[in-house]
Amino acid sequence: MIVKNLFLSNKEAIAAQNNALNLANQYAEKELWVRAIPKYQEALTYNTGEENRRSIEALLLDAYLSYGNVEGYLDLAQARMNAGAAAEGEYIQMAEIYFASEDLESGIAAAKNGIAVHNSEKCA
């Protein structure tokens, strides 16, 4: 993902990110996922800190699922898992998606990873 704020001050980057995020949230409230998803993606291009990034990624994951973009969900969830930032529910959701598509090996792997990372039987 391209980072857009290379030449923006931190204040400008935060303002641009907030603008994109506000638009995305407005679209999401109306379930206009085809408009919300690109705005969430745009918001992620501004480097305003890891905490902001992770919260926007979580919103984007929800948007992907609501729109039915399973591939987008799996790609972003996998990237979050690789970075150690995935929530327990993301492992569960990934496992369910894989099981629904009859990819049992990937589903079991996602569940096992979730159990290992979060020390939780919810992923089982």
The 8 nearest C-alpha neighbors of each residue, nearest first, counted from 0:
[[1, 44, 2, 43, 40, 41, 3, 45],
 [2, 0, 44, 3, 45, 43, 41, 4],
 [1, 3, 44, 45, 4, 46, 0, 5],
 [4, 2, 45, 44, 5, 1, 46, 6],
 [3, 5, 7, 6, 45, 12, 2, 46],
 [4, 6, 3, 7, 2, 8, 46, 45],
 [5, 7, 4, 8, 3, 12, 9, 11],
 [8, 6, 4, 11, 5, 12, 9, 10],
 [7, 9, 11, 10, 12, 6, 4, 5],
 [8, 10, 12, 11, 13, 7, 47, 4],
 [9, 11, 13, 8, 12, 14, 7, 15],
 [12, 10, 14, 8, 9, 13, 7, 15],
 [13, 11, 9, 15, 14, 10, 4, 7],
 [12, 14, 16, 10, 11, 15, 17, 9],
 [13, 15, 11, 17, 12, 16, 18, 10],
 [16, 14, 18, 12, 17, 13, 11, 19],
 [15, 17, 42, 13, 19, 18, 14, 12],
 [18, 16, 20, 14, 15, 19, 21, 13],
 [17, 19, 15, 21, 16, 20, 14, 22],
 [20, 18, 16, 22, 38, 42, 17, 21],
 [19, 21, 17, 23, 22, 18, 42, 39],
 [22, 20, 24, 18, 23, 19, 17, 25],
 [21, 23, 25, 19, 20, 24, 26, 18],
 [24, 22, 35, 20, 38, 26, 21, 25],
 [23, 25, 27, 21, 26, 22, 20, 28],
 [26, 24, 22, 28, 27, 23, 21, 29],
 [25, 27, 31, 35, 23, 29, 24, 28],
 [26, 28, 30, 24, 29, 25, 35, 31],
 [29, 27, 25, 30, 26, 24, 31, 23],
 [28, 30, 26, 27, 31, 25, 32, 24],
 [31, 29, 27, 28, 32, 26, 35, 65],
 [32, 30, 26, 29, 33, 34, 27, 35],
 [33, 31, 35, 34, 30, 36, 66, 27],
 [32, 34, 31, 35, 36, 37, 66, 30],
 [35, 33, 32, 31, 36, 37, 26, 38],
 [34, 36, 23, 32, 26, 38, 27, 37],
 [35, 37, 39, 38, 34, 32, 33, 40],
 [38, 36, 40, 39, 35, 34, 41, 33],
 [37, 39, 41, 23, 35, 40, 19, 36],
 [40, 38, 42, 36, 41, 37, 23, 59],
 [39, 41, 37, 43, 38, 42, 36, 44],
 [40, 42, 38, 44, 43, 39, 37, 19],
 [43, 41, 16, 39, 19, 40, 44, 20],
 [44, 42, 40, 41, 45, 52, 39, 55],
 [43, 45, 2, 41, 42, 3, 1, 46],
 [46, 44, 4, 3, 43, 2, 42, 12],
 [45, 47, 48, 44, 2, 4, 12, 43],
 [48, 46, 45, 13, 51, 12, 9, 49],
 [49, 47, 51, 50, 46, 52, 45, 53],
 [48, 50, 52, 51, 53, 47, 46, 54],
 [49, 51, 53, 52, 48, 54, 47, 55],
 [52, 50, 54, 49, 53, 48, 55, 47],
 [51, 53, 49, 55, 50, 54, 56, 43],
 [52, 54, 56, 50, 55, 51, 49, 57],
 [53, 55, 57, 51, 56, 52, 50, 58],
 [56, 54, 58, 52, 57, 53, 59, 51],
 [55, 57, 59, 53, 54, 58, 52, 60],
 [56, 58, 60, 54, 55, 59, 53, 61],
 [59, 57, 55, 61, 56, 60, 62, 54],
 [58, 60, 62, 56, 61, 57, 39, 63],
 [59, 61, 57, 63, 62, 58, 72, 56],
 [62, 60, 58, 64, 59, 63, 65, 57],
 [61, 63, 59, 65, 60, 64, 66, 58],
 [64, 62, 68, 60, 66, 61, 72, 65],
 [65, 63, 67, 61, 66, 62, 68, 60],
 [64, 66, 62, 67, 63, 61, 32, 68],
 [65, 67, 63, 64, 68, 32, 62, 33],
 [66, 68, 64, 65, 69, 63, 62, 72],
 [69, 67, 63, 71, 70, 66, 64, 72],
 [68, 70, 72, 71, 67, 73, 64, 63],
 [69, 71, 73, 72, 68, 74, 63, 75],
 [72, 70, 74, 68, 69, 73, 75, 63],
 [71, 73, 69, 70, 75, 63, 60, 74],
 [72, 74, 76, 70, 71, 75, 77, 69],
 [75, 73, 71, 77, 72, 76, 70, 78],
 [74, 76, 78, 72, 77, 73, 71, 79],
 [75, 77, 79, 73, 78, 74, 72, 80],
 [76, 78, 80, 74, 79, 75, 73, 81],
 [77, 79, 75, 81, 80, 76, 82, 74],
 [80, 78, 85, 84, 82, 76, 77, 81],
 [81, 79, 85, 77, 83, 82, 78, 84],
 [80, 82, 78, 79, 83, 77, 84, 85],
 [83, 81, 79, 80, 84, 78, 85, 77],
 [82, 84, 80, 81, 85, 79, 116, 78],
 [83, 85, 79, 82, 80, 86, 53, 81],
 [86, 84, 80, 79, 83, 89, 87, 76],
 [87, 85, 89, 88, 84, 90, 117, 80],
 [86, 88, 89, 90, 113, 117, 85, 91],
 [89, 87, 91, 86, 90, 92, 122, 85],
 [88, 90, 92, 86, 91, 87, 93, 85],
 [89, 91, 93, 113, 88, 87, 92, 109],
 [90, 92, 88, 94, 122, 89, 93, 95],
 [93, 91, 89, 95, 94, 90, 88, 96],
 [94, 92, 96, 90, 95, 91, 89, 97],
 [93, 95, 106, 91, 97, 109, 92, 96],
 [96, 94, 98, 92, 93, 97, 99, 91],
 [97, 95, 93, 99, 94, 98, 92, 100],
 [96, 98, 106, 102, 94, 100, 99, 95],
 [97, 99, 101, 95, 100, 103, 106, 96],
 [100, 98, 96, 101, 97, 95, 102, 94],
 [99, 101, 97, 98, 102, 96, 103, 95],
 [102, 100, 98, 99, 103, 97, 106, 96],
 [103, 101, 97, 100, 98, 104, 105, 106],
 [102, 104, 106, 98, 101, 105, 107, 97],
 [103, 105, 107, 106, 102, 108, 97, 98],
 [106, 104, 108, 107, 103, 102, 97, 109],
 [107, 105, 94, 97, 103, 109, 108, 98],
 [106, 108, 110, 104, 109, 105, 103, 111],
 [107, 109, 105, 111, 106, 110, 112, 104],
 [110, 108, 112, 106, 94, 107, 111, 90],
 [109, 111, 122, 113, 107, 112, 108, 94],
 [112, 110, 108, 114, 113, 109, 107, 115],
 [113, 111, 115, 109, 114, 110, 116, 108],
 [114, 112, 110, 90, 116, 111, 115, 122],
 [113, 115, 119, 118, 111, 117, 112, 116],
 [116, 114, 112, 118, 113, 117, 111, 119],
 [117, 115, 113, 114, 118, 112, 119, 87],
 [116, 118, 119, 114, 115, 113, 87, 86],
 [119, 117, 114, 115, 116, 120, 113, 121],
 [120, 118, 114, 117, 121, 122, 113, 115],
 [119, 121, 123, 122, 114, 118, 113, 117],
 [122, 120, 119, 123, 114, 91, 87, 113],
 [121, 123, 110, 120, 91, 114, 113, 119],
 [122, 120, 121, 110, 114, 111, 119, 91]]
